[in-house]
Amino acid sequence: MIVANLATYPPRESNLAAVVKAILPQVDRLNIVLNQYDAPLPAFEGEAKITQLIPQEDQKDVGKFYPDVSGADWVFMIDDDMIYPADFVARSITAMEALGTGRYLGGYHGSLYYEPSFTLSPKALLKYLRYKPDNIADYRRPFRFYEGLAAPTIVDQIATNAALMRGADFPPHSFMAGSQKFVDVRLARWCFEQGIRPVCLPREAGWLGEVRFDETIFHGFTRQNPAHVANEIWTYALKVPGRGTVAGGAE
């Protein structure tokens, strides 16, 4: 069984129908967590493959880990501001199966953290001088979902905007609880502790798209570098086995 989990809230409703239309034919069940809603959305009532959930507390992005996914073979984490192609699910599963028998979190937007080194290049020197452990979120090499990537690459962290993992590896909500606005970090910690490797999957540039909204978690929270988030990043940053190398048979 293939399950997709999506968390949304009222300001994003304008793109929700498009995301549902793209994903629903590709999965066996779509869980929609309706943060800040009082009632299920009429547009999706009566659709057998959709489960609408209204949590008592605003889960924000942790909502992707709120539904029960018992029995799922694959669990996808998706966002309400993304544009997913018709082969997104099938191609992602094929890419994961090609990695072999290891345990993996796969996705299309990844990060490799780094510590700056001393250099006389003005821009790099400034980064070096400004570096503090609490600012680790500013020191990462991104693998952006809209850019091409030739080979599956092991990274420190995968974003949950377009990600998947086997149902047996999916973290419980009790572990993810409290990580609103930094679920990618908490999920990376889960993977590191469980021996699951985060892998950025191959794709062509432009295969995935995005709908722009005024607010984003990155600019509204992540860029502030909260100390507790930095501490959690340091539990796995620079420590993932094989980080920066090709995943699968070529490891």
ChimeraX attribute file (.defattr): number of C-alpha atoms within 10 A of each C-alpha:
attribute: neighborCount
match mode: 1-to-1
recipient: residues
	/A:1	13
	/A:2	19
	/A:3	23
	/A:4	26
	/A:5	23
	/A:6	27
	/A:7	25
	/A:8	22
	/A:9	17
	/A:10	11
	/A:11	12
	/A:12	13
	/A:13	13
	/A:14	11
	/A:15	16
	/A:16	19
	/A:17	12
	/A:18	15
	/A:19	19
	/A:20	17
	/A:21	12
	/A:22	15
	/A:23	21
	/A:24	16
	/A:25	13
	/A:26	17
	/A:27	17
	/A:28	15
	/A:29	21
	/A:30	25
	/A:31	22
	/A:32	26
	/A:33	28
	/A:34	23
	/A:35	20
	/A:36	17
	/A:37	16
	/A:38	10
	/A:39	10
	/A:40	15
	/A:41	12
	/A:42	7
	/A:43	8
	/A:44	15
	/A:45	11
	/A:46	9
	/A:47	10
	/A:48	10
	/A:49	14
	/A:50	17
	/A:51	17
	/A:52	18
	/A:53	18
	/A:54	19
	/A:55	16
	/A:56	10
	/A:57	9
	/A:58	16
	/A:59	24
	/A:60	18
	/A:61	25
	/A:62	22
	/A:63	28
	/A:64	26
	/A:65	25
	/A:66	23
	/A:67	21
	/A:68	11
	/A:69	21
	/A:70	11
	/A:71	11
	/A:72	17
	/A:73	14
	/A:74	20
	/A:75	25
	/A:76	26
	/A:77	21
	/A:78	22
	/A:79	21
	/A:80	22
	/A:81	20
	/A:82	18
	/A:83	20
	/A:84	21
	/A:85	14
	/A:86	13
	/A:87	12
	/A:88	16
	/A:89	22
	/A:90	11
	/A:91	15
	/A:92	22
	/A:93	17
	/A:94	10
	/A:95	19
	/A:96	23
	/A:97	13
	/A:98	13
	/A:99	20
	/A:100	12
	/A:101	10
	/A:102	12
	/A:103	18
	/A:104	23
	/A:105	25
	/A:106	33
	/A:107	27
	/A:108	26
	/A:109	22
	/A:110	26
	/A:111	23
	/A:112	19
	/A:113	22
	/A:114	14
	/A:115	15
	/A:116	17
	/A:117	11
	/A:118	12
	/A:119	12
	/A:120	9
	/A:121	9
	/A:122	9
	/A:123	9
	/A:124	14
	/A:125	15
	/A:126	14
	/A:127	18
	/A:128	16
	/A:129	11
	/A:130	10
	/A:131	16
	/A:132	13
	/A:133	15
	/A:134	17
	/A:135	16
	/A:136	20
	/A:137	20
	/A:138	17
	/A:139	17
	/A:140	17
	/A:141	13
	/A:142	14
	/A:143	19
	/A:144	15
	/A:145	25
	/A:146	16
	/A:147	15
	/A:148	17
	/A:149	17
	/A:150	11
	/A:151	16
	/A:152	25
	/A:153	22
	/A:154	28
	/A:155	31
	/A:156	29
	/A:157	33
	/A:158	29
	/A:159	25
	/A:160	24
	/A:161	22
	/A:162	22
	/A:163	25
	/A:164	26
	/A:165	23
	/A:166	18
	/A:167	18
	/A:168	14
	/A:169	18
	/A:170	20
	/A:171	16
	/A:172	14
	/A:173	15
	/A:174	9
	/A:175	12
	/A:176	23
	/A:177	15
	/A:178	13
	/A:179	17
	/A:180	16
	/A:181	19
	/A:182	20
	/A:183	22
	/A:184	21
	/A:185	26
	/A:186	24
	/A:187	23
	/A:188	26
	/A:189	22
	/A:190	20
	/A:191	23
	/A:192	20
	/A:193	11
	/A:194	12
	/A:195	15
	/A:196	20
	/A:197	24
	/A:198	31
	/A:199	31
	/A:200	30
	/A:201	28
	/A:202	20
	/A:203	20
	/A:204	12
	/A:205	14
	/A:206	11
	/A:207	15
	/A:208	18
	/A:209	14
	/A:210	15
	/A:211	10
	/A:212	10
	/A:213	10
	/A:214	5
	/A:215	9
	/A:216	11
	/A:217	12
	/A:218	11
	/A:219	9
	/A:220	10
	/A:221	12
	/A:222	16
	/A:223	12
	/A:224	14
	/A:225	15
	/A:226	13
	/A:227	13
	/A:228	9
	/A:229	20
	/A:230	18
	/A:231	14
	/A:232	15
	/A:233	24
	/A:234	17
	/A:235	16
	/A:236	19
	/A:237	25
	/A:238	17
	/A:239	13
	/A:240	20
	/A:241	16
	/A:242	15
	/A:243	21
	/A:244	17
	/A:245	15
	/A:246	19
	/A:247	24
	/A:248	20
	/A:249	9
	/A:250	8
	/A:251	12
